[in-house]
């Protein structure tokens, strides 16, 4: 007489379900890694490449300051930000995706599309290159586009000659160009500049 082992049957089904879910997860992660090159057409890829390659390289004092206040962000990638408590806004390539997405002509963009494009950019370019693009193309308002323009206008210096406290003011403007503008809101500008400079000093000692 053949007896039916119900417990063994259930365990077998559960193992198959678990294996199926694991397979779905692997396929999904693989899609995130390589999906960007399939949703981007050749024009979009050329747009990304042109914007990065034609951007002037930032001076070391700027990249060093950024990498200090957003600890080691230039040596990380978006996975570090997605899987930790760090803000995704600290990831230069993720910022670049949001900045350049309107030029890429992707219809019905979703949150997943932004992740796919970010990973595509990170596979082909560095966080430094993304930061170069972000700071060089950012509209600081009042007809000041890019960090070099705002440095000369507000501080009468080239970006490469800025001291850390002055770089802190530029990054305060980068965060909120209206709220942290020394002409419009001097108190806010001073407060945020001092906060960023203090963070820079604290992180520099660790």
One Martini backbone bead per residue (centre of mass of N, CA, C, O) as a GRO file, in nm:
protein
  206
    1UNK     BB    1   0.095   0.037   0.024
    2UNK     BB    2   0.052   0.375  -0.056
    3UNK     BB    3   0.177   0.657   0.097
    4UNK     BB    4   0.111   0.995   0.183
    5UNK     BB    5   0.352   1.259   0.203
    6UNK     BB    6   0.265   1.564   0.295
    7UNK     BB    7   0.520   1.707   0.405
    8UNK     BB    8   0.704   1.648   0.162
    9UNK     BB    9   0.527   1.791  -0.046
   10UNK     BB   10   0.539   2.077   0.076
   11UNK     BB   11   0.848   2.109   0.070
   12UNK     BB   12   0.874   2.082  -0.237
   13UNK     BB   13   0.702   2.328  -0.309
   14UNK     BB   14   0.863   2.542  -0.147
   15UNK     BB   15   1.130   2.506  -0.299
   16UNK     BB   16   1.020   2.587  -0.576
   17UNK     BB   17   0.927   2.869  -0.498
   18UNK     BB   18   1.201   2.971  -0.398
   19UNK     BB   19   1.351   2.925  -0.667
   20UNK     BB   20   1.169   3.110  -0.834
   21UNK     BB   21   1.220   3.373  -0.671
   22UNK     BB   22   1.527   3.373  -0.710
   23UNK     BB   23   1.516   3.393  -1.019
   24UNK     BB   24   1.368   3.663  -1.032
   25UNK     BB   25   1.580   3.827  -0.878
   26UNK     BB   26   1.816   3.778  -1.073
   27UNK     BB   27   1.679   3.899  -1.324
   28UNK     BB   28   1.626   4.179  -1.204
   29UNK     BB   29   1.923   4.253  -1.141
   30UNK     BB   30   2.019   4.217  -1.432
   31UNK     BB   31   1.835   4.435  -1.551
   32UNK     BB   32   1.953   4.672  -1.394
   33UNK     BB   33   2.245   4.643  -1.507
   34UNK     BB   34   2.150   4.619  -1.845
   35UNK     BB   35   1.882   4.783  -1.923
   36UNK     BB   36   1.983   5.064  -2.019
   37UNK     BB   37   2.087   4.976  -2.313
   38UNK     BB   38   1.776   4.916  -2.406
   39UNK     BB   39   1.622   5.200  -2.339
   40UNK     BB   40   1.855   5.321  -2.501
   41UNK     BB   41   1.933   5.495  -2.754
   42UNK     BB   42   2.178   5.624  -2.949
   43UNK     BB   43   2.113   5.921  -2.893
   44UNK     BB   44   2.118   5.901  -2.584
   45UNK     BB   45   2.409   5.798  -2.558
   46UNK     BB   46   2.537   6.044  -2.702
   47UNK     BB   47   2.437   6.257  -2.504
   48UNK     BB   48   2.585   6.156  -2.257
   49UNK     BB   49   2.872   6.155  -2.372
   50UNK     BB   50   2.889   6.451  -2.459
   51UNK     BB   51   2.833   6.587  -2.183
   52UNK     BB   52   3.080   6.462  -2.041
   53UNK     BB   53   3.320   6.516  -2.247
   54UNK     BB   54   3.249   6.848  -2.257
   55UNK     BB   55   3.332   6.872  -1.963
   56UNK     BB   56   3.481   7.037  -1.730
   57UNK     BB   57   3.715   6.987  -1.508
   58UNK     BB   58   3.741   6.973  -1.183
   59UNK     BB   59   3.879   7.085  -0.921
   60UNK     BB   60   4.010   6.940  -0.641
   61UNK     BB   61   3.872   7.118  -0.418
   62UNK     BB   62   3.584   7.031  -0.499
   63UNK     BB   63   3.593   6.718  -0.490
   64UNK     BB   64   3.704   6.699  -0.201
   65UNK     BB   65   3.471   6.835  -0.058
   66UNK     BB   66   3.248   6.646  -0.150
   67UNK     BB   67   3.390   6.376  -0.044
   68UNK     BB   68   3.369   6.480   0.258
   69UNK     BB   69   3.066   6.551   0.312
   70UNK     BB   70   3.028   6.293   0.115
   71UNK     BB   71   3.144   6.017   0.208
   72UNK     BB   72   3.302   5.862  -0.048
   73UNK     BB   73   3.105   5.902  -0.306
   74UNK     BB   74   3.325   5.871  -0.550
   75UNK     BB   75   3.366   5.541  -0.465
   76UNK     BB   76   3.079   5.486  -0.540
   77UNK     BB   77   2.750   5.359  -0.592
   78UNK     BB   78   2.411   5.325  -0.613
   79UNK     BB   79   2.400   5.073  -0.431
   80UNK     BB   80   2.503   5.214  -0.175
   81UNK     BB   81   2.242   5.401  -0.163
   82UNK     BB   82   2.004   5.192  -0.188
   83UNK     BB   83   2.127   4.995   0.066
   84UNK     BB   84   2.123   5.253   0.240
   85UNK     BB   85   2.086   5.555   0.433
   86UNK     BB   86   2.176   5.705   0.210
   87UNK     BB   87   2.146   5.946  -0.007
   88UNK     BB   88   2.084   5.963  -0.346
   89UNK     BB   89   2.184   6.268  -0.370
   90UNK     BB   90   2.497   6.175  -0.322
   91UNK     BB   91   2.479   6.067  -0.618
   92UNK     BB   92   2.597   6.188  -0.907
   93UNK     BB   93   2.465   5.990  -1.120
   94UNK     BB   94   2.176   6.025  -1.016
   95UNK     BB   95   2.166   6.328  -1.063
   96UNK     BB   96   2.223   6.320  -1.364
   97UNK     BB   97   1.975   6.168  -1.453
   98UNK     BB   98   1.774   6.395  -1.367
   99UNK     BB   99   1.908   6.616  -1.551
  100UNK     BB  100   1.906   6.443  -1.844
  101UNK     BB  101   1.634   6.299  -1.906
  102UNK     BB  102   1.478   6.511  -2.092
  103UNK     BB  103   1.693   6.450  -2.341
  104UNK     BB  104   1.623   6.122  -2.397
  105UNK     BB  105   1.333   6.043  -2.488
  106UNK     BB  106   1.158   5.899  -2.258
  107UNK     BB  107   0.874   5.727  -2.228
  108UNK     BB  108   0.715   5.685  -1.946
  109UNK     BB  109   0.865   5.734  -1.688
  110UNK     BB  110   1.021   5.564  -1.426
  111UNK     BB  111   1.189   5.478  -1.150
  112UNK     BB  112   1.340   5.247  -1.297
  113UNK     BB  113   1.464   5.413  -1.527
  114UNK     BB  114   1.657   5.575  -1.346
  115UNK     BB  115   1.820   5.329  -1.254
  116UNK     BB  116   1.909   5.225  -1.533
  117UNK     BB  117   2.059   5.483  -1.620
  118UNK     BB  118   2.254   5.499  -1.386
  119UNK     BB  119   2.394   5.226  -1.443
  120UNK     BB  120   2.489   5.297  -1.724
  121UNK     BB  121   2.667   5.534  -1.644
  122UNK     BB  122   2.849   5.370  -1.436
  123UNK     BB  123   2.964   5.172  -1.659
  124UNK     BB  124   3.099   5.437  -1.832
  125UNK     BB  125   3.133   5.618  -1.570
  126UNK     BB  126   3.216   5.839  -1.327
  127UNK     BB  127   3.151   6.025  -1.051
  128UNK     BB  128   3.329   6.259  -1.137
  129UNK     BB  129   3.195   6.307  -1.414
  130UNK     BB  130   2.915   6.364  -1.299
  131UNK     BB  131   2.996   6.606  -1.124
  132UNK     BB  132   3.096   6.782  -1.349
  133UNK     BB  133   2.825   6.808  -1.488
  134UNK     BB  134   2.650   6.918  -1.258
  135UNK     BB  135   2.827   7.182  -1.188
  136UNK     BB  136   2.850   7.290  -1.494
  137UNK     BB  137   2.510   7.288  -1.547
  138UNK     BB  138   2.414   7.447  -1.321
  139UNK     BB  139   2.152   7.662  -1.208
  140UNK     BB  140   2.216   7.953  -1.004
  141UNK     BB  141   2.108   8.184  -1.126
  142UNK     BB  142   2.140   8.492  -1.256
  143UNK     BB  143   2.306   8.389  -1.509
  144UNK     BB  144   2.438   8.123  -1.353
  145UNK     BB  145   2.638   7.876  -1.507
  146UNK     BB  146   2.811   7.716  -1.310
  147UNK     BB  147   3.083   7.722  -1.099
  148UNK     BB  148   3.260   7.938  -1.237
  149UNK     BB  149   3.052   8.162  -1.256
  150UNK     BB  150   2.974   8.184  -0.949
  151UNK     BB  151   3.256   8.235  -0.838
  152UNK     BB  152   3.311   8.506  -0.990
  153UNK     BB  153   3.050   8.657  -0.899
  154UNK     BB  154   3.058   8.609  -0.573
  155UNK     BB  155   3.405   8.574  -0.525
  156UNK     BB  156   3.621   8.664  -0.740
  157UNK     BB  157   3.685   8.357  -0.842
  158UNK     BB  158   3.818   8.081  -0.911
  159UNK     BB  159   3.744   7.764  -0.828
  160UNK     BB  160   4.053   7.677  -0.768
  161UNK     BB  161   4.076   7.931  -0.537
  162UNK     BB  162   3.901   7.818  -0.328
  163UNK     BB  163   3.806   7.799  -0.020
  164UNK     BB  164   3.636   7.600   0.188
  165UNK     BB  165   3.426   7.821   0.276
  166UNK     BB  166   3.358   7.890  -0.025
  167UNK     BB  167   3.267   7.613  -0.114
  168UNK     BB  168   3.035   7.597   0.086
  169UNK     BB  169   2.870   7.823  -0.051
  170UNK     BB  170   2.835   7.684  -0.323
  171UNK     BB  171   2.686   7.429  -0.204
  172UNK     BB  172   2.452   7.586  -0.087
  173UNK     BB  173   2.355   7.683  -0.365
  174UNK     BB  174   2.322   7.401  -0.493
  175UNK     BB  175   2.089   7.318  -0.312
  176UNK     BB  176   1.970   7.646  -0.276
  177UNK     BB  177   1.968   7.922  -0.476
  178UNK     BB  178   1.759   8.098  -0.313
  179UNK     BB  179   1.788   8.046  -0.003
  180UNK     BB  180   2.136   8.056  -0.035
  181UNK     BB  181   2.145   8.362  -0.102
  182UNK     BB  182   2.328   8.636  -0.001
  183UNK     BB  183   2.133   8.859  -0.124
  184UNK     BB  184   1.848   8.743  -0.036
  185UNK     BB  185   1.964   8.528   0.215
  186UNK     BB  186   2.205   8.576   0.435
  187UNK     BB  187   2.132   8.393   0.677
  188UNK     BB  188   2.101   8.124   0.527
  189UNK     BB  189   2.374   8.123   0.388
  190UNK     BB  190   2.549   8.130   0.644
  191UNK     BB  191   2.436   7.881   0.790
  192UNK     BB  192   2.489   7.666   0.566
  193UNK     BB  193   2.788   7.718   0.530
  194UNK     BB  194   2.871   7.647   0.823
  195UNK     BB  195   2.766   7.356   0.819
  196UNK     BB  196   2.946   7.252   0.585
  197UNK     BB  197   3.217   7.331   0.710
  198UNK     BB  198   3.190   7.164   0.966
  199UNK     BB  199   3.162   6.893   0.821
  200UNK     BB  200   3.434   6.905   0.682
  201UNK     BB  201   3.608   6.913   0.941
  202UNK     BB  202   3.505   6.653   1.071
  203UNK     BB  203   3.569   6.455   0.828
  204UNK     BB  204   3.880   6.526   0.811
  205UNK     BB  205   3.946   6.383   1.107
  206UNK     BB  206   3.846   6.070   1.011
   0.00000   0.00000   0.00000
